[in-house]
Each structure stands twice: as structure tokens, then as C-alpha cells.
Amino acid sequence: MPFIPGMEAVGVVIAVGPGITGRKVGDLVAYVLSPMGTYAEEQILPAERAIPVPPSIDPVIGAAIMLKGMSAQFLVCQSVKVQPGQTVLVHAAAGGVGYLLCQWANALGATVIGTVSSEEKAVQAKEDGCQHVILYKHEDFVTRVNEITSGRGVDVVYDSVGKDTFEGSLACLKVGGCMVNFGETSGMPDSDPSSALAAKSLVLKRPNLYQYTKTREELLHIASEVFTNVASGVLRPRLNHTYPLFQAAQAHSDLETRKTSGSVVLIPNGS
């Protein structure tokens, strides 16, 4: 069935429904997750999902950071609370969520190991807080993690790749370590991880941002942390690519062929 994609946006309120308080015409607001349909010039939005955007945040930067920044927040501050001195492995460290995970985990005092596909992305990953970068097309990431950690393994793995990295990610963990799977860009893993988990008393999590933003209080708390960390410089949004809305298909093609890094923003016609 046809549908309009898109799960995050920033825009200006042009009308409010009867009885709505706290939001008015002219407000700059953002939203994430639902309802879908942000690939549009206008959209009807439930008032309780509208997040006020501070004047310090440029609208395009806001669009680039909302879903990805909020994902990074709940991944490093809630699903697993990254602690100073821990070592974390971030796959796709130059990706839209990955680079923010690296910045945030580094700011929390963790040693960050990132995997990337190219030398260009390796440079970016280092700028974003990775103390160690692995070029997974040329190096076996499990072997390199073992070398970097002197055989101890990492405390946490953040894996948005899925099938291609799943077993290796588990192998990189120390005894009692935690793997956080938050995406499957290469497909769903084939194997049952029970044996691998039991062998080292590992924890496997598959968290979802929706579960952390069910109430308006939760939604605004996570968004506020993102805005605060952007303002303080902890998070440095990488807006590397913008496309007119009518070129959405080209943007998707570039994403699929790994021609992009950081965030991609679609700009509505006439904006």
C-alpha cells in the first residue's frame, strides 16, 4: 500500500485546534516517531507530540538531530548507562546515530571503538570521539577489538547492522557485557544467540525509543537533554547532506549505497 514515510521533522505551527494550550501559531516545534508522514510540506500533528524547539537551535539542525539525538540519549543514558572508564564498540560509527553515540559516550568518559567503511569516515569517527577506529572492510573487527582491549573485550556493543555483525559483536564482549541491537541494516540475525550469551553471561537488548517516550514528560526530558548537549557542544551535529524534498528518492539511493555520513535532511519545496 502507498504511504508517506518519515518519522522526524521540524516546522512552524500554522494552525492549532480548538482548546489547545501551550502551542500557538508561529511556534517552532519538532516531533519524532509518530504519526509517520514527514515527507510532506504540511502535516497534522497531535499537540502532545509537539516538542518546542529552543531559539538557539536552527530548524535544519533540529531536523538533523531530533530522532538520532534522542536515540543516542536513550541508548547511552537509559538502556545502558555508560560509565566513565568503560569501553564501548559502536558499529557504523559515522552513521546518523552512530556518530552521536560516539560523541556522547566519549563525553561520558568511555573509551570508544568505532567501525567504519572508509578512510574518510575513519577521520570523521576520530573527530567524533573514537579513540580507536576499525576499517571493517580491511580488518577483522573481532580480532582488532581483542587487540585493543588486550583480550578483555568491551563492556557494551552498540550494533545497528544486525546480521553481518551480530555474532562478531557478541564475541567482542567481556564476561557480563551487554550488546544493544538497535537496527538491522544488513538483515535480521540468523542464529539463536542463547549459547553465546550463556558462555559469557552476556546481556542482549533490543530497545525501542517509543517505549522511552510514551508520556509527554519522557518525550520532553529526552529532547531537552539533546538540546542541552547541542548547546554545550557535547553533541556536534553533522549536517553533511541536504536534498530538496522532491529528490527524496535520490537521498534514499545515496543512503543505501553508503554515499552519505552523518545526517541527511530533506528541505520542503519553497522553504
C-alpha positions in Angstrom: 0.0 0.0 0.0 1.3 3.5 -0.7 2.3 5.5 2.3 4.1 8.7 3.2 7.4 7.9 5.0 9.3 10.0 7.6 9.5 9.9 11.4 11.0 13.2 12.4 10.6 16.8 11.4 10.9 20.4 12.5 8.5 23.1 11.3 6.4 26.1 12.2 2.9 25.8 13.6 0.4 27.3 11.1 -2.8 26.4 12.9 -4.0 25.0 16.2 -7.1 23.1 17.1 -9.8 24.2 19.5 -8.9 24.0 23.1 -5.2 23.6 22.5 -3.0 25.4 25.1 0.8 25.7 25.3 1.2 25.8 21.5 0.4 28.7 19.2 0.7 29.7 15.6 4.3 30.7 14.8 5.9 28.3 17.3 8.9 26.3 16.1 8.3 22.6 17.0 9.7 19.2 16.4 8.4 15.7 16.6 9.6 12.1 16.3 8.3 8.7 15.6 4.5 9.1 15.1 2.5 9.9 13.2 4.5 8.9 10.2 4.4 11.2 7.2 7.1 13.8 7.4 8.0 13.7 3.7 5.4 16.5 3.2 5.1 20.3 3.2 2.4 20.3 5.8 1.2 17.7 8.4 -1.4 17.4 11.1 0.3 16.7 14.4 -1.2 15.7 17.8 -0.4 18.6 20.2 1.1 16.3 22.9 3.7 15.1 20.4 4.9 18.7 19.5 8.3 19.4 21.1 9.2 23.1 21.5 12.5 23.9 19.8 14.7 26.5 21.6 15.6 29.6 19.7 19.3 28.5 19.9 18.6 25.6 17.6 18.5 26.2 13.9 15.5 24.4 12.3 17.6 22.5 9.9 19.9 21.4 12.6 16.9 20.4 14.7 15.6 18.2 11.9 19.0 16.7 11.6 19.4 15.9 15.3 15.9 15.0 16.7 15.3 11.3 16.2 19.0 10.4 16.0 19.9 12.5 19.1 17.0 11.2 21.1 18.0 7.7 20.1 21.6 8.3 21.3 20.3 9.7 24.6 18.2 6.6 25.5 20.9 4.2 24.3 23.8 5.6 26.3 21.8 7.1 29.3 18.9 4.8 29.8 19.0 1.4 28.0 22.6 1.1 29.2 24.1 3.8 31.4 27.6 4.2 30.0 30.1 4.9 32.8 33.5 6.6 32.9 36.2 4.1 32.3 34.1 1.7 30.3 34.9 0.6 26.7 32.2 0.6 24.1 32.1 -0.6 20.5 30.0 1.4 18.1 29.3 -0.1 14.7 28.6 2.3 11.8 30.4 5.0 13.8 30.0 7.6 11.1 26.3 6.9 10.6 23.4 9.1 11.6 23.0 7.7 15.1 26.5 6.2 15.3 28.4 9.5 15.3 26.2 10.9 18.0 26.7 7.8 20.1 30.5 8.2 19.8 30.3 11.9 20.8 28.0 11.2 23.8 29.8 8.1 25.1 33.2 9.9 24.8 31.7 12.9 26.8 30.6 10.4 29.5 34.2 9.2 29.9 34.1 6.0 27.9 36.8 4.7 25.6 35.1 4.4 22.2 36.0 2.0 19.4 34.2 2.6 16.1 33.8 0.6 12.9 33.6 2.4 9.6 33.8 1.5 5.9 36.3 4.1 4.6 39.3 6.2 5.4 37.2 9.3 5.1 34.7 8.1 7.6 37.6 7.0 9.9 38.7 10.6 10.1 35.2 11.7 11.0 34.9 9.0 13.6 38.1 10.2 15.3 36.8 13.7 15.3 33.6 12.4 17.0 35.4 10.8 19.9 36.6 7.4 18.8 39.9 6.7 20.3 40.2 3.6 18.1 38.8 3.2 14.6 38.4 -0.1 12.7 38.1 -0.2 8.9 35.9 -3.3 8.8 36.4 -3.9 5.0 40.1 -4.4 5.6 40.3 -5.6 9.2 38.5 -8.3 11.2 36.8 -6.2 13.8 36.7 -9.0 16.4 40.5 -9.5 16.1 41.1 -5.8 16.3 38.8 -5.3 19.4 40.7 -8.2 21.1 44.0 -6.5 20.4 42.8 -3.1 21.5 41.4 -4.4 24.8 44.3 -6.8 25.4 41.8 -9.7 25.3 39.4 -8.3 27.9 36.6 -7.4 25.5 34.3 -4.4 25.6 31.6 -3.5 28.1 29.0 -2.6 25.6 28.4 -3.0 21.9 26.0 -0.7 20.0 25.0 -2.6 16.9 22.6 -1.2 14.2 23.9 -3.5 11.5 22.4 -6.8 12.5 23.1 -10.0 10.6 26.6 -9.2 9.3 28.0 -8.2 12.7 25.8 -10.0 15.2 27.9 -13.0 16.1 31.1 -10.9 16.0 29.6 -8.3 18.3 28.8 -10.9 20.9 32.4 -12.3 20.6 33.7 -8.8 21.3 32.0 -8.5 24.7 33.7 -9.1 28.0 32.2 -11.5 30.5 28.9 -9.9 31.7 29.0 -7.4 28.8 25.9 -6.0 27.1 25.0 -5.9 23.4 22.5 -3.3 22.4 21.0 -4.1 19.0 19.0 -1.1 17.7 18.8 -1.8 14.0 19.2 -4.4 11.2 20.6 -2.7 8.1 22.0 -5.9 6.9 19.0 -8.0 7.9 17.9 -10.0 10.9 20.4 -12.3 12.5 20.0 -16.0 11.6 21.4 -17.7 14.6 19.9 -18.3 18.1 22.3 -16.4 20.4 21.4 -18.4 23.6 24.6 -20.4 23.7 26.8 -17.4 23.0 25.0 -15.4 25.7 25.3 -18.2 28.3 29.0 -18.8 27.5 30.0 -15.4 29.0 26.8 -14.4 30.9 26.1 -11.7 28.3 23.0 -9.5 28.1 21.3 -8.8 24.8 18.9 -5.8 24.5 16.7 -4.7 21.6 15.4 -1.3 22.9 12.9 0.9 21.1 12.8 4.7 21.5 9.0 4.6 21.5 9.0 2.7 24.9 11.0 5.6 26.4 8.8 8.4 25.1 5.3 7.2 25.8 4.5 10.1 28.1 4.9 13.8 27.3 7.2 14.1 30.3 9.5 11.4 29.0 9.4 12.9 25.5 10.4 16.4 26.7 13.0 15.1 29.0 15.0 13.3 26.3 14.5 16.1 23.9 15.7 18.6 26.5 18.9 16.6 27.1 19.6 16.6 23.3 19.1 20.4 23.0 21.2 21.0 26.1 24.1 18.9 24.8 23.9 20.6 21.4 24.1 24.0 23.1 27.0 22.9 25.3 29.0 21.4 22.4 28.9 17.8 23.6 26.8 17.0 20.5 28.1 18.4 17.3 25.5 17.7 14.6 27.0 16.7 11.3 24.6 18.0 8.6 26.6 16.7 5.7 23.7 16.4 3.2 20.6 18.3 2.3 18.2 17.5 -0.6 15.1 19.2 -1.8 12.0 17.2 -0.8 11.3 16.2 -4.4 14.8 14.5 -4.5 13.9 12.1 -1.7 14.4 9.1 -3.9 18.0 10.2 -4.6 18.6 10.7 -0.9 17.5 7.2 -0.2 19.7 5.8 -3.1 22.7 7.6 -1.6 21.9 6.2 1.8 21.6 2.7 0.5 24.9 2.9 -1.3 26.7 4.4 1.7 27.5 7.7 0.0 26.3 9.6 3.0 27.6 10.2 6.5 26.1 12.0 9.5 22.6 13.4 9.0 20.5 13.8 5.8 17.8 16.4 5.8 15.0 16.9 3.2 14.0 20.5 2.7 10.4 21.1 1.6 9.8 22.9 -1.6 9.8 26.7 -1.1 11.4 26.6 2.4 
